[in-house]
Amino acid sequence: MRYLVIGLESGATRILSKMIAFNLGLTKEVDDWDGYDIINDDNNLVCHKSLPHGVENNFIDFDFANTFDYVVLSTRDWNCSLISKVEKHEHNIIEAYNQHMTGISIIKDILNRHKSVYVFSPETAFLLQESYTLPLLKSLQITKPKHVRFENTNRKYIKELGLWYI
């Protein structure tokens, strides 16, 4: 099977890609692959593409997505994703915002047209853990799914609220 993992840049796509690859047996441990680009064997392929991917304005389109059996979309909290993007990838807030908006347009097109899209939320994975991740993996035709523990990656963005201990 061919799996495409997409989402806005800084949207938890890498950990999702790593979890799928691990569950397909493409890696022995979750962190054996850095989660970038492609990992495959004779039976399965996992492709990670942030929107944009790698360099400024490097976006995929529906035709690319349509070459995959499954598209798995990671949807992290908009504010945390944008703040993280500005800190790590695109320091100009206006350009980061515009890239996110382009990414959203592409995501909408893929959601509306691809036959097998699954939506993943890292916040929900943190809250519900295996009760959420295992059914998702089963939906992706992974017969013996293994849970990967999710942390609260948004913690540092909400510590001003006095909730730093969550």
N, C-alpha and C positions, 0 to 999 in steps of 0.2 A: 504494500500500500504506500501511497505517496501523501505525506502530510505537509501542509504549508501552515506555518505559525506566523500570524501577522498581528500588528497593533501599532499604536502611536509610539514613537521613540520614547524610551524611558517608561514603557507601559507594561513591564514584566514579561515581555516576550521571550527573553533568554531563558529564564527559569522554567517557563512553560515548555519551550523547545527541549530543554535538558530533561524534563520530567517525561516527556513523550519518548524521547530517544532511549532513556533508561528503561522504560517499560516495554519497549520493543526489543530490548536486548542488544541495542546498538552500542551501549556502554555497560560496563560492569558496575560502575558507581555513577551517581548523578553528575558529579563534577569531573568525570573523565573527559568530557567534551566542553569546550568553552561556550557553546551555544550559538556560535556565529556561523552563518551561511548554511552549509549542507553536511549531513552525516548520513551514510547509507550502508546497506549490505545488499545481498542478492535479492532480498524480498521487500525491504522497507527503505524509505527515504524520509528524512525530516529536513525541511528547509525553513530557516528562520529569516524573516524579512521585516525589520522595523520600517515604519513609514515616517520619514525617509530612512533608507538603509545605508549606513556607512558614511556617505558623503552628502553634502547639502543637495537637496532636491533630487535624490536618487530614489524614485518611487516605482513600484510595480503597477500593473494594471490588471483588469479582469482577464484578459487573454492569458497572461502568465498564471494567474490564480486558477484558471479553468483547466490547467494541465495537472492539477492535483486531485486526488480522490476526496480529501478532506481539507477544509480550511478551518483552522482553530484561531479565533480572534480573542486576544487578551485586551480587556477593557479596564484599565486602572483608573482610579479617581482622577478626573481631569486636572484639578489644581495641583495635585501631587506630581502627576506626570509632567505637567508643564514646568513646575519648579525644578524638578529633577533634570529635565531636558536642558533648561537654562544653565544649571550648575555644571552639567557634564558634557553637553554636546554643542549646543548653539547658544552662545552667551548673549546674543542680541535678542531681547524679549519679543520685539516685533517680528523678526524673522522666525523665531521659534513658534510664535503664535500662528503665523501664516503657514508654516510647515505642518503644524497640527491640523489646521483647517483643510489643507490639501489632503492630508492623511484621512481625515474624516470623510471627505468626498469619495475617496477611493474605497474606504471600508463600506460605505453605504452602497456603492455600486456592486461590490462583491457580495454583500449581504442580500441584495435584491436579485442577483442573477445566478449565484453558484448553488448547485443542488445540495451540497452537504457542508453547511457552516455551523460550527459550534462556538458558543461564546463562553469565555472563561474570565472570571474575576479573581484577581489575587487577594482582594479584601475578603471575598466570600471564602476562598480557600483558607485564609488565615482563621476566620471565625469557625468554619465548619469542618476543616481538615478532611479526613478520609471520607466523611459522609458526603462531601462534595466532590472530591477528586476521583474517587473510585468509580462512581457512576459515569462521570465524564469520560474516563479512560475506557470503560466498557462500551460506551456509545461510539468510541473510535475503533471498535473491533479489537480491542486489546483484551485477550481472554483471561489472563491472570494478572490484573493490575496490582502494582505495589504503590503504596502511598509515599509521597515525598512531603515532609513537614514544611509548612509555610509559616514564615515570620511576618510580623507587622512591619512591612517596609515603609509605611507612611508615618510611623511613630515620630520621626524627627521633624515632620512638617506640622504636627499638632501639639508639640510640647508646650507651646505658649498657652494652651488651654488648661494646663495643669494636669494633663492626662499622660504624662511622660512614662508612667509605669505600665501602661497597657502593652 
